[in-house]
Amino acid sequence: MQILVTGITGRIGANLAAQLIHRGHTVRGLVWDRDRRTEKLAGLGVELVDGTLTSRDDVDAAVAGMEAVYHLGAAFQGGGPFSEDDYFDINLRGTYHMLEACRRAGVEHLVFASSDALYDKYVPGGMKAPITEKTPREPRGWYALSKAAGEELCEGYARTYGLPVTILRFAIVLGAGEILDFPQFYLSHMRKQSPVLEALWDGQERLVLLQDDAGRPFRKHVADVRDIVHGCLCALGKERAFGQTYQLAGPAAFNWDEAIYRLSELLQIPFIEARPGGIPTFYEFDLDKARRDISFHPEYDVVRMMVDALNHRRGEPIGVLPT
């Protein structure tokens, strides 16, 4: 297939492009002038075109001749800085331009990247049940608002014009090596988040096994970039996925004790247990719909991510392009 990838210079876009090429597809990438990290794409055989999502002409030109589109490009929380106008123009107007271009060009499948930022995951006592695609969206902040509105646009185009669009909600995505530096594992980072943690800081780095007020370890559900790419590939061209929304994440949520015990062993950094008080991190995603409909079977749990990250840090290949 002829496939366009927006956001191709990002960690997901670049790795997705590499996998699509490996599977025999022809890939075009839309490159934004504010993010030109194209060196990682060298030698892949990707056609790169310059343009911006805020220009209707640029989007039309990028979509021309394409059979499928992965719309990953967006202003997001980890980039920028972005203003409210940026979020509106790039994420909303840009998505509108993409939907219009795909509708007029007769694109066979549009995959829209959304985010778990739509959910209110941090609640007193933690989430009582796994998050599903039917969990109410409660976006806060312009990034989450723009993704919620982007989903509404996609759903509206599917209903109104029969546009074959699929929404994929990504969990927090970690690239090669990043799990080893995850800030919430380290007391030096977390000390400012709670007087309890600040009182434990004596100038020596330690890992911190965070617990809620009842002594229950924190729980979080993230995703390795390889599993997100796998999910994107699983959705491609599946009629059953048209007009549907799927949550993508790692094979299971991890508990802080599981992660901290293993990280302490790997890095030889001591750990402490702490109950910082306040609202805990305690949530997980139900991936049954994605498993059932698009055969999404993620592989990289937190322990495997840590082992692979350490190998990556040592220079061993793990099949991931640089971020």
C-alpha positions as CSV (number, residue, x, y, z in Angstrom):
1,M,0.0,0.0,0.0
2,Q,0.9,3.6,-0.4
3,I,0.9,5.0,3.1
4,L,1.3,8.5,4.5
5,V,2.7,8.9,8.1
6,T,2.4,12.3,9.7
7,G,4.6,12.8,12.7
8,I,7.2,10.6,11.1
9,T,10.1,12.1,12.9
10,G,8.7,11.1,16.3
11,R,9.5,7.9,18.1
12,I,6.3,6.2,17.0
13,G,6.3,7.5,13.5
14,A,9.9,6.6,12.7
15,N,9.6,3.1,14.0
16,L,6.2,2.6,12.3
17,A,7.7,3.8,9.0
18,A,10.5,1.3,9.4
19,Q,8.1,-1.6,10.0
20,L,5.8,-0.6,7.1
21,I,8.8,-0.5,4.7
22,H,9.9,-3.9,6.1
23,R,6.4,-5.3,5.2
24,G,6.7,-4.1,1.6
25,H,4.6,-0.9,1.8
26,T,5.6,2.4,0.2
27,V,5.8,5.2,2.8
28,R,5.6,8.9,2.5
29,G,6.3,11.1,5.6
30,L,5.2,14.7,6.2
31,V,8.0,16.6,7.8
32,W,7.3,19.7,9.8
33,D,10.0,22.4,9.7
34,R,9.9,22.7,13.6
35,D,10.9,19.0,13.9
36,R,13.3,17.9,11.2
37,R,14.9,14.9,13.0
38,T,15.1,12.9,9.7
39,E,18.5,11.4,10.2
40,K,16.9,8.3,11.8
41,L,15.0,7.7,8.6
42,A,18.1,7.7,6.4
43,G,18.4,4.5,4.3
44,L,14.8,3.4,4.9
45,G,13.6,4.4,1.5
46,V,10.9,6.8,2.8
47,E,9.7,9.6,0.6
48,L,9.9,12.8,2.8
49,V,7.8,15.9,1.9
50,D,7.9,19.2,3.7
51,G,4.7,20.7,5.0
52,T,2.6,21.6,8.0
53,L,-0.8,20.4,9.1
54,T,-2.0,23.9,9.4
55,S,-1.8,24.3,5.6
56,R,-4.7,22.8,3.7
57,D,-2.6,22.8,0.5
58,D,0.3,21.0,2.2
59,V,-2.0,18.3,3.6
60,D,-3.7,17.8,0.3
61,A,-0.4,17.4,-1.4
62,A,0.8,14.9,1.2
63,V,-2.4,12.8,0.9
64,A,-2.4,12.8,-2.9
65,G,-2.0,9.2,-4.2
66,M,-2.1,7.6,-0.8
67,E,-4.2,4.6,0.1
68,A,-3.8,4.8,3.9
69,V,-2.8,7.5,6.4
70,Y,-1.5,7.3,9.9
71,H,-2.2,10.7,11.4
72,L,0.3,10.8,14.3
73,G,1.4,14.4,13.9
74,A,0.3,16.7,16.7
75,A,1.4,19.3,19.2
76,F,1.8,17.3,22.4
77,Q,2.6,17.7,26.1
78,G,6.2,16.5,25.8
79,G,7.2,18.8,22.9
80,G,6.9,22.4,22.4
81,P,6.4,24.7,24.2
82,F,3.0,25.1,22.5
83,S,0.5,27.8,23.0
84,E,-3.3,27.3,23.1
85,D,-3.4,28.6,19.5
86,D,-0.8,26.0,18.5
87,Y,-2.9,23.2,20.0
88,F,-6.0,24.5,18.2
89,D,-4.3,25.1,14.8
90,I,-2.1,21.9,14.7
91,N,-4.3,19.4,16.5
92,L,-7.8,20.6,15.5
93,R,-7.5,22.5,12.3
94,G,-4.8,20.0,11.2
95,T,-7.0,17.1,11.9
96,Y,-9.9,18.8,10.0
97,H,-7.5,19.3,7.0
98,M,-6.5,15.6,7.1
99,L,-10.1,14.4,7.3
100,E,-11.1,16.6,4.4
101,A,-8.1,15.5,2.3
102,C,-8.7,11.8,3.0
103,R,-12.4,12.2,2.2
104,R,-11.8,13.9,-1.1
105,A,-8.9,11.6,-2.1
106,G,-10.9,8.4,-1.3
107,V,-8.3,7.1,1.2
108,E,-9.0,3.5,2.1
109,H,-8.1,3.9,5.8
110,L,-7.2,6.7,8.2
111,V,-5.7,5.9,11.6
112,F,-5.9,8.7,14.1
113,A,-3.6,8.8,17.1
114,S,-5.3,9.8,20.3
115,S,-4.2,9.6,23.9
116,D,-5.0,8.3,27.4
117,A,-4.8,11.9,28.5
118,L,-8.5,12.0,27.8
119,Y,-9.2,10.0,31.0
120,D,-9.2,11.3,34.6
121,K,-6.9,8.5,35.8
122,Y,-5.7,10.1,39.0
123,V,-8.6,10.0,41.5
124,P,-8.8,9.6,45.3
125,G,-8.1,6.0,46.2
126,G,-7.1,5.1,42.6
127,M,-9.3,3.8,39.8
128,K,-11.7,1.1,41.0
129,A,-12.0,-0.7,37.7
130,P,-9.9,-1.1,34.5
131,I,-10.3,1.7,32.0
132,T,-12.1,0.7,28.8
133,E,-12.9,2.5,25.6
134,K,-16.3,3.3,27.2
135,T,-14.8,5.0,30.2
136,P,-16.1,8.7,30.1
137,R,-13.7,11.1,28.5
138,E,-12.8,13.9,31.0
139,P,-10.1,15.9,29.3
140,R,-8.3,18.7,31.1
141,G,-5.8,21.0,29.5
142,W,-5.4,22.0,25.9
143,Y,-3.6,18.9,24.7
144,A,-6.3,16.5,26.0
145,L,-9.1,18.9,24.9
146,S,-7.6,18.9,21.4
147,K,-7.4,15.1,21.3
148,A,-11.0,14.8,22.5
149,A,-12.2,17.2,19.8
150,G,-10.1,15.3,17.2
151,E,-11.8,12.1,18.1
152,E,-15.2,13.8,17.8
153,L,-14.2,15.0,14.3
154,C,-13.1,11.5,13.3
155,E,-16.3,9.9,14.6
156,G,-18.4,12.6,12.8
157,Y,-16.7,12.0,9.5
158,A,-17.2,8.3,9.9
159,R,-20.9,8.8,10.5
160,T,-21.5,11.6,8.0
161,Y,-19.3,10.5,5.1
162,G,-18.6,6.9,5.8
163,L,-14.9,7.7,6.0
164,P,-13.0,4.6,7.1
165,V,-11.3,5.9,10.2
166,T,-9.9,4.2,13.3
167,I,-9.0,5.9,16.6
168,L,-6.1,4.5,18.6
169,R,-5.7,5.8,22.1
170,F,-2.0,5.4,23.2
171,A,-1.0,4.9,26.8
172,I,2.2,6.8,27.9
173,V,4.8,5.6,25.3
174,L,8.4,4.9,26.3
175,G,11.2,4.6,23.8
176,A,14.5,2.7,23.9
177,G,16.1,3.0,27.3
178,E,13.6,5.5,28.8
179,I,12.1,3.2,31.4
180,L,15.5,3.2,33.3
181,D,15.1,7.0,33.7
182,F,11.4,7.1,34.5
183,P,11.3,10.0,36.9
184,Q,8.6,8.6,39.3
185,F,11.0,5.8,40.3
186,Y,13.6,8.2,41.7
187,L,13.5,10.0,45.1
188,S,15.6,12.9,43.7
189,H,12.7,13.7,41.3
190,M,9.8,12.8,43.6
191,R,11.0,14.5,46.7
192,K,9.4,17.8,45.7
193,Q,6.0,16.1,45.3
194,S,5.4,15.4,49.0
195,P,6.7,16.6,52.4
196,V,7.0,12.9,53.3
197,L,9.4,12.3,50.4
198,E,11.3,15.5,51.0
199,A,11.9,14.4,54.6
200,L,13.5,11.2,53.3
201,W,16.0,12.9,51.0
202,D,19.5,13.0,52.4
203,G,21.4,13.7,49.2
204,Q,21.8,10.1,48.2
205,E,19.9,8.8,45.2
206,R,17.5,6.0,46.0
207,L,14.6,4.4,44.2
208,V,11.3,4.9,45.9
209,L,8.6,2.2,46.2
210,L,5.5,4.4,46.3
211,Q,2.4,3.1,48.2
212,D,-1.0,4.5,48.9
213,D,-2.2,5.3,52.4
214,A,-3.2,1.6,52.9
215,G,0.2,0.3,51.9
216,R,-0.8,-0.8,48.4
217,P,1.9,-0.3,45.8
218,F,1.2,2.3,43.1
219,R,0.0,0.8,39.7
220,K,0.5,2.3,36.3
221,H,0.0,1.1,32.7
222,V,2.4,2.3,30.1
223,A,3.6,1.1,26.6
224,D,6.8,0.3,24.9
225,V,7.0,2.0,21.5
226,R,7.3,-1.4,19.9
227,D,3.9,-2.5,21.2
228,I,2.4,0.8,20.0
229,V,3.8,0.2,16.5
230,H,2.5,-3.3,16.7
231,G,-1.0,-2.0,17.5
232,C,-0.8,0.5,14.6
233,L,0.1,-2.3,12.2
234,C,-2.7,-4.5,13.6
235,A,-5.3,-2.0,12.8
236,L,-4.3,-1.3,9.2
237,G,-6.9,-2.2,6.6
238,K,-9.2,-4.1,9.0
239,E,-12.8,-3.3,8.1
240,R,-13.9,-4.4,11.5
241,A,-11.9,-1.5,12.9
242,F,-13.5,1.2,10.8
243,G,-15.4,3.7,13.0
244,Q,-14.0,2.1,16.1
245,T,-11.8,3.3,19.0
246,Y,-9.1,1.1,20.7
247,Q,-6.9,1.6,23.7
248,L,-3.3,0.5,23.2
249,A,-0.9,-0.2,26.0
250,G,1.6,-2.8,27.3
251,P,0.5,-6.3,28.1
252,A,-0.4,-5.4,31.7
253,A,-0.1,-2.6,34.2
254,F,2.9,-2.8,36.6
255,N,2.9,-2.4,40.3
256,W,5.7,-0.3,41.9
257,D,7.1,-3.2,43.9
258,E,7.6,-5.3,40.8
259,A,9.3,-2.4,39.0
260,I,11.4,-1.2,41.9
261,Y,12.7,-4.6,42.9
262,R,13.9,-5.3,39.4
263,L,15.3,-1.9,38.8
264,S,17.2,-1.9,42.0
265,E,18.7,-5.3,41.1
266,L,19.7,-4.1,37.6
267,L,21.1,-0.7,38.5
268,Q,22.4,-1.6,42.0
269,I,20.6,1.4,43.5
270,P,19.0,0.9,46.9
271,F,15.3,1.6,47.4
272,I,13.0,2.8,50.2
273,E,9.3,2.4,50.7
274,A,7.1,5.5,51.2
275,R,3.5,6.6,51.5
276,P,3.5,10.1,50.1
277,G,-0.2,10.7,50.8
278,G,-2.5,12.5,48.5
279,I,-3.9,11.0,45.3
280,P,-2.1,7.8,44.3
281,T,-1.2,6.5,40.8
282,F,-3.4,3.4,40.5
283,Y,-4.9,2.6,37.1
284,E,-4.8,0.0,34.3
285,F,-6.4,-0.5,30.9
286,D,-8.7,-3.2,29.6
287,L,-7.3,-4.2,26.2
288,D,-9.9,-6.9,25.4
289,K,-11.5,-4.9,22.6
290,A,-8.2,-4.4,20.8
291,R,-7.2,-8.0,21.3
292,R,-10.5,-9.3,20.0
293,D,-11.0,-7.0,17.0
294,I,-7.5,-6.3,15.7
295,S,-5.5,-9.1,17.2
296,F,-3.4,-6.7,19.3
297,H,-1.1,-8.8,21.5
298,P,1.5,-6.6,23.2
299,E,4.7,-8.3,24.5
300,Y,6.8,-5.8,26.4
301,D,6.0,-5.8,30.2
302,V,8.0,-3.6,32.5
303,V,10.6,-6.2,33.3
304,R,11.3,-6.9,29.7
305,M,11.4,-3.2,29.0
306,M,14.0,-2.7,31.7
307,V,16.2,-5.6,30.5
308,D,16.0,-4.4,26.9
309,A,16.7,-0.8,28.0
310,L,19.9,-1.9,29.9
311,N,21.0,-3.8,26.8
312,H,20.3,-0.7,24.7
313,R,22.4,1.4,27.0
314,R,25.2,-1.1,26.5
315,G,25.0,-0.6,22.8
316,E,23.2,-3.9,22.0
317,P,20.5,-3.7,19.2
318,I,16.9,-4.1,20.4
319,G,15.1,-3.2,17.1
320,V,14.2,0.4,18.0
321,L,15.2,3.6,16.2
322,P,16.7,6.5,18.2
323,T,14.2,8.9,19.7
